[in-house]
């Protein structure tokens, strides 16, 4: 299931940052690698919340800096909902 999540996350990041989805590497920091700023970060989070029907707690927001960090968040959140 994570592969499906990964593709959706990359699609959102690609749209917001104007980067080809195939060029996005999971471990790369959005700011350093792709020039994200605070506004694009908010747009990415809004896209994630909408796509996965989750709510990102404000305390977690600074930790969402890459595709890997979003995948980790989504996996933990969806696991908790299923438990």
trRosetta pair geometry for C-beta under 8 A, 3 or more apart (Angstrom, degrees):
i j d omega theta_ij theta_ji phi_ij phi_ji
1 4 5.7 -52 -165 33 49 112
1 5 6.5 49 141 -18 73 104
2 5 5.2 -55 -150 39 41 115
2 6 6.0 48 150 -27 71 102
2 71 6.1 57 -157 -161 103 117
2 75 6.5 -1 -98 -81 104 116
3 6 5.5 -47 -146 31 31 116
3 7 6.7 32 155 -18 62 102
4 7 6.0 -53 -152 34 31 110
4 8 6.6 27 152 -15 63 108
5 8 5.8 -61 -150 39 32 109
5 9 6.1 32 154 -20 68 108
5 52 7.5 40 -130 -94 99 124
5 71 6.0 121 115 -122 124 81
5 74 5.3 168 -160 109 141 153
5 75 7.5 -174 60 -60 173 78
6 9 5.8 -55 -146 36 28 111
6 10 6.3 26 157 -16 64 108
6 26 7.1 -36 -141 -97 115 116
6 67 6.6 61 -143 172 79 121
6 71 6.1 8 -83 -91 79 125
7 10 5.9 -56 -147 39 29 110
7 11 6.3 35 152 -25 63 106
7 21 7.8 49 -154 174 62 137
8 11 5.5 -51 -150 31 32 116
8 12 6.6 32 152 -18 64 103
8 51 5.5 161 165 169 125 143
8 52 7.7 130 114 -60 144 92
9 12 5.8 -55 -153 35 32 110
9 13 6.3 27 153 -14 67 108
9 48 6.9 27 -115 -102 84 98
9 67 5.3 127 120 -140 131 87
9 70 5.1 149 -138 104 138 139
9 71 6.7 -97 -12 -63 163 78
9 74 7.6 -125 -66 -21 124 148
10 13 5.7 -54 -141 42 33 109
10 14 5.9 41 156 -26 66 109
10 21 4.4 94 144 -156 107 97
10 24 5.0 173 -138 68 98 139
10 67 6.3 12 -73 -112 79 135
11 14 5.7 -54 -145 35 25 116
11 15 6.5 26 156 -19 61 106
11 21 5.8 0 -84 -101 48 140
12 15 5.9 -57 -151 35 28 109
12 16 6.3 18 157 -11 65 111
12 44 6.1 110 136 -142 110 68
12 47 3.8 153 -151 133 123 141
12 48 6.3 151 117 -61 171 65
12 51 6.3 -106 -64 -22 133 149
13 16 6.0 -61 -144 42 29 106
13 17 5.7 -5 170 10 68 118
13 19 7.0 -31 133 56 88 112
13 21 7.5 118 71 -113 89 74
13 24 5.7 106 97 -124 132 156
13 30 7.0 -125 -144 -112 118 113
13 34 7.6 61 170 97 108 173
13 44 5.9 31 -96 -123 69 117
13 67 6.8 -83 -16 -79 157 93
14 17 6.7 -69 -128 52 17 88
14 18 7.6 70 176 -101 51 4
14 19 5.5 -108 -125 75 61 67
14 20 6.5 -1 -138 -175 115 13
14 21 4.0 -49 -62 -69 149 78
14 24 6.4 -109 -69 -28 87 135
15 18 7.9 12 178 -67 19 43
15 47 7.3 153 66 -111 123 156
16 36 7.8 35 120 -118 113 104
16 40 5.2 129 156 -161 109 90
16 43 4.6 158 -131 109 123 121
16 44 5.2 -127 41 -70 169 76
16 47 6.6 -125 -47 -13 124 146
17 30 7.0 -142 -76 -160 145 97
17 34 4.9 18 178 153 150 128
17 35 7.1 136 -158 67 106 81
17 36 5.8 -59 -100 -81 117 87
17 40 5.9 80 -84 -175 75 142
17 44 7.9 16 -36 -71 97 115
19 23 5.6 -114 170 76 98 117
19 24 5.9 109 113 -66 124 93
19 34 5.2 -65 -44 -140 152 121
20 23 4.4 80 71 2 93 109
20 24 7.6 -157 94 -20 52 81
21 24 5.8 -46 -156 14 40 116
24 28 7.1 -140 -166 52 59 123
24 34 7.3 4 -111 -72 87 142
24 67 6.3 108 148 -44 113 135
25 28 4.3 84 70 -12 97 114
25 33 7.2 -112 46 -170 101 162
25 67 7.6 -157 117 23 31 127
26 66 6.5 78 162 155 47 108
26 67 4.2 -95 -132 78 60 118
26 68 4.7 87 159 -52 95 87
26 71 7.3 -9 -153 -5 115 137
27 66 5.9 9 -162 177 22 154
27 67 7.7 -54 -34 51 26 90
27 68 5.5 27 -92 -15 55 137
28 32 7.2 -134 -177 79 80 96
28 33 3.7 19 172 -28 119 167
28 34 7.1 99 128 -24 123 97
28 66 6.0 155 75 -128 37 111
28 67 7.8 36 48 9 74 97
29 32 4.2 51 78 28 118 107
29 33 5.6 140 65 -3 59 97
29 65 5.1 -21 -136 156 81 109
29 66 5.7 -67 -94 -69 39 101
30 33 6.8 -62 -118 51 14 92
30 34 5.4 -50 -159 49 53 113
30 36 3.9 4 144 7 101 147
30 40 7.6 -160 159 110 125 115
30 41 6.9 133 100 -92 147 85
30 44 7.2 -74 -129 -34 161 168
30 65 5.9 -143 15 -173 94 54
30 66 6.4 -164 -30 -87 79 47
31 34 7.6 -26 -57 55 5 70
31 35 7.3 24 -162 -136 40 11
31 36 4.9 -83 -82 62 51 88
31 37 7.4 90 -119 -85 89 34
31 65 7.1 -48 3 -153 97 97
36 40 4.5 -131 -149 87 81 127
36 41 5.8 97 159 -59 121 79
36 44 7.4 -14 -140 -21 138 138
37 40 5.4 91 47 15 64 100
37 41 7.1 -113 104 -9 33 93
38 41 5.4 -52 -149 32 33 118
38 42 6.6 36 153 -20 65 100
39 42 5.8 -50 -154 32 34 111
39 43 6.6 34 148 -17 64 104
40 43 5.3 -50 -148 37 40 115
40 44 6.3 45 151 -23 68 100
41 44 5.7 -50 -148 33 32 112
41 45 6.4 31 153 -16 64 105
41 61 7.8 90 153 -179 119 100
41 64 7.6 132 -163 95 100 103
42 45 5.7 -55 -149 38 32 111
42 46 6.3 34 152 -21 65 105
43 46 5.6 -51 -146 35 32 112
43 47 6.4 34 153 -19 63 105
44 47 5.7 -57 -153 37 31 113
44 48 6.4 31 151 -20 66 106
44 64 7.6 -177 109 138 120 122
44 70 8.0 -100 156 -85 114 142
45 48 5.6 -52 -146 36 33 112
45 49 6.3 34 156 -19 66 104
45 56 5.4 -96 -160 39 109 154
45 61 6.6 -8 -98 -126 151 97
45 64 6.6 105 -88 94 98 156
46 49 5.8 -52 -146 37 30 111
46 50 6.3 26 156 -14 63 110
47 50 5.9 -60 -147 41 28 109
47 51 5.9 22 160 -16 67 113
48 51 6.0 -58 -137 40 26 106
48 52 6.0 -15 176 18 64 115
48 54 7.1 -43 140 59 86 108
48 56 6.8 54 92 -45 122 129
48 64 7.9 -121 14 -161 167 148
48 70 6.1 -124 -113 -152 143 121
48 74 7.4 -121 -167 -73 109 108
49 52 7.0 -78 -135 54 16 83
49 53 7.6 51 172 -114 53 12
49 54 5.8 -115 -127 74 57 62
49 55 6.2 46 -134 -105 112 38
49 56 5.9 -101 -73 -5 104 95
50 53 7.6 13 -170 -69 23 48
52 74 5.6 -106 -136 -129 165 109
52 77 7.6 86 138 89 131 135
52 78 7.4 -91 -175 -64 116 110
54 74 6.9 -162 -2 -118 159 68
54 77 4.9 47 -136 147 140 154
54 78 7.6 -80 -76 -60 129 74
56 60 5.7 -124 -174 78 82 117
56 61 6.1 97 142 -79 118 77
56 64 7.0 -22 -152 -32 142 151
56 73 7.1 20 -116 171 98 145
57 60 4.8 84 66 4 86 107
57 61 7.7 -130 98 -29 48 79
58 61 5.6 -29 -157 -7 42 121
60 63 5.5 -66 -170 40 60 113
60 64 6.7 59 140 -31 84 102
60 73 6.5 115 168 -122 136 126
61 64 6.0 -58 -155 23 38 111
62 65 7.8 4 166 -51 47 103
63 69 5.8 -163 146 -168 75 129
63 73 7.6 141 101 -68 109 118
64 69 5.2 177 -126 118 42 119
64 70 5.7 65 -148 -77 99 76
64 73 6.3 -18 -92 -23 103 153
65 69 5.4 62 40 18 64 156
66 69 4.8 99 51 6 75 99
66 70 7.2 -139 96 -2 42 86
67 70 5.8 -58 -151 39 34 110
67 71 6.2 37 151 -22 68 105
68 71 5.6 -53 -146 35 31 113
68 72 6.4 33 155 -20 64 105
69 72 5.7 -50 -149 34 33 115
69 73 6.5 35 152 -19 63 105
70 73 5.6 -54 -149 37 34 113
70 74 6.2 33 154 -18 68 106
71 74 5.8 -55 -143 38 30 109
71 75 6.1 30 158 -19 65 108
72 75 5.9 -55 -145 37 26 110
72 76 6.3 22 159 -14 63 109
73 76 6.0 -61 -148 39 27 107
73 77 6.1 23 158 -17 65 113
74 77 5.8 -59 -143 40 27 110
74 78 6.0 19 163 -13 66 111
75 78 6.2 -60 -141 41 24 103
75 79 6.1 28 157 -22 62 110
76 79 5.7 -56 -146 35 27 113
76 80 6.4 27 156 -20 63 107
77 80 5.9 -56 -151 34 29 110
77 81 6.6 26 153 -18 63 107
78 81 5.6 -52 -148 35 35 113
78 82 6.4 31 155 -17 66 108
79 82 5.9 -64 -151 39 29 107
79 83 6.4 35 152 -32 65 106
80 83 5.7 -50 -149 22 32 116
